[in-house]
Amino acid sequence: MGVRTYILLAADGRAYESTEPGAFGGHRRGRIYGRLDCPAALRAIERGGYVVHRVFFADEATALAAGYRPCGVCLRERYRSWKSGVSPNSLRTQGQGR
């Protein structure tokens, strides 16, 4: 039995294989990223159509660099900052992020 690999997106949007699963999930068409346990994403997955557009990121910085925005449900504070024009990266450097 071989090593399991996962397909993640890099900051440039290209897919690559990793032996580590992604820490964040995203929706390619909506360019949104969030936690893997996001209630909105889980509901969409239950309905079926979301899965074909699902992507994964090693970390939040990579999702942001790839041009994805924070989810308004599971990353509410980051989404509000993004919406108001404050970079979610600046929240992390100020100690307010997760």
C-alpha positions in Angstrom: 0.0 0.0 0.0 1.4 3.4 -1.1 1.5 6.7 0.6 -1.8 8.6 0.3 -1.6 11.9 -1.6 -3.9 14.9 -1.7 -4.4 17.4 -4.4 -4.0 21.0 -3.1 -3.9 24.4 -4.8 -0.7 26.5 -4.6 -0.6 30.3 -4.3 -0.4 30.5 -8.1 -3.6 28.5 -8.5 -1.9 25.3 -9.8 -2.7 21.9 -8.4 0.0 19.9 -6.7 0.2 16.6 -4.8 0.9 16.6 -1.1 1.2 13.9 1.5 -0.6 16.3 3.9 -4.3 17.0 3.6 -5.4 20.6 3.1 -6.2 22.7 6.2 -8.8 24.8 4.4 -11.3 24.0 1.7 -12.6 26.2 -1.1 -15.0 26.6 -3.9 -13.3 27.2 -7.2 -16.2 29.0 -9.0 -17.0 31.2 -6.0 -13.3 31.8 -5.1 -14.2 31.3 -1.4 -12.2 29.5 1.2 -13.1 28.3 4.7 -12.7 25.7 7.4 -13.3 22.1 6.5 -16.1 21.9 9.0 -17.9 25.0 7.7 -21.7 24.4 8.1 -22.5 26.2 4.8 -20.0 24.1 2.8 -21.2 20.9 4.5 -24.8 21.7 3.5 -23.8 22.4 -0.1 -21.8 19.1 -0.2 -24.9 17.3 1.1 -26.9 18.8 -1.9 -24.3 17.4 -4.3 -23.3 20.1 -6.7 -20.6 21.7 -4.7 -18.1 18.8 -4.7 -17.0 19.1 -8.4 -15.8 22.6 -7.6 -14.1 21.9 -4.3 -10.4 22.7 -3.8 -8.1 22.5 -0.9 -5.3 24.7 0.5 -2.4 23.8 2.8 -3.0 27.0 4.8 -4.9 30.3 4.8 -2.1 32.4 3.4 -2.0 30.2 0.3 -5.8 30.5 -0.2 -5.5 34.3 0.0 -2.5 34.4 -2.3 -4.5 32.3 -4.8 -7.1 35.0 -4.9 -9.8 33.4 -2.7 -11.8 35.3 -0.1 -12.8 34.2 3.4 -16.2 32.5 3.9 -18.8 34.7 5.5 -20.1 31.8 7.6 -17.2 30.0 9.2 -14.7 32.9 9.0 -17.1 35.7 9.8 -14.5 38.2 11.2 -12.1 37.6 8.4 -14.9 38.0 5.9 -16.0 41.3 7.5 -12.4 42.6 7.3 -12.1 41.5 3.7 -15.4 43.2 2.9 -14.3 46.4 4.5 -11.0 46.3 2.6 -8.7 45.2 5.5 -6.4 42.3 4.5 -7.1 39.1 6.4 -3.3 38.7 6.5 -3.0 41.9 8.6 -5.4 40.4 11.2 -3.1 37.4 11.5 0.0 39.6 12.1 -1.9 41.6 14.7 -2.7 38.4 16.6 -6.4 38.6 16.0 -6.5 35.6 13.6 -6.6 31.9 14.3 
